[in-house]
């Protein structure tokens, strides 16, 4: 009987051991360990970036890097010496310090220097927005509007309504070197203004050429509505001329040169020549013309 009892107890004990299942692994511990590992890798990468930035700082000392970026570098060195746990907070702090020093060093390498604008704003003058490029003086010229050795600007005039065709008009400004007194207008005939010839004032850049100026403007006429006034100097106008000659084969087939809109500079021209150029715009398909004037300061 005792043997049977002992055998039963042994079997019961074995069965209880065989069916004991291990407890579940807690997922939060695994996730916490993985997160710490990722932040450690990110923090190590930022530390390496910090070392590179500090090395770059030493290379730029001749440009005054120590004086302008010294405080940022000291802050970064303090963060590198600290024994901080790998976490998002420590990573963000180090990355922010790196970004600040990196931006300061980039500014030191390529400082922002003021440059002459391509478009000279002129809020006090009427007219369409006009692009004025400031160019070096020329040694030779094809007319009195552009004076060798003097200031040189290029005004982009739109010859088509959608600015698809632009004409670069090179000239010397009369009243300043940037051309800020130049005005561009898109107009239609009749203009309602009268022109007159004027001798070139001695105070202007010297050239052997008279000027064409607006002598009178009709009240509520096209020129008056646009803001043109008496005394404005006419520097250039659009006109309709003959386009390029077609090739010999096209000529054999009866092709002829088509009318083409161009720009004529007015310096040294007579009033009759300028008036004829303006009237030629009646042959333009859209009937519009372009005026470039300069207002005395």
Order of alpha helices (4+ residues) and beta strands (2+ residues): alpha-alpha-alpha-alpha-beta-beta-beta-beta-beta-beta-alpha-beta-alpha-beta-alpha-beta
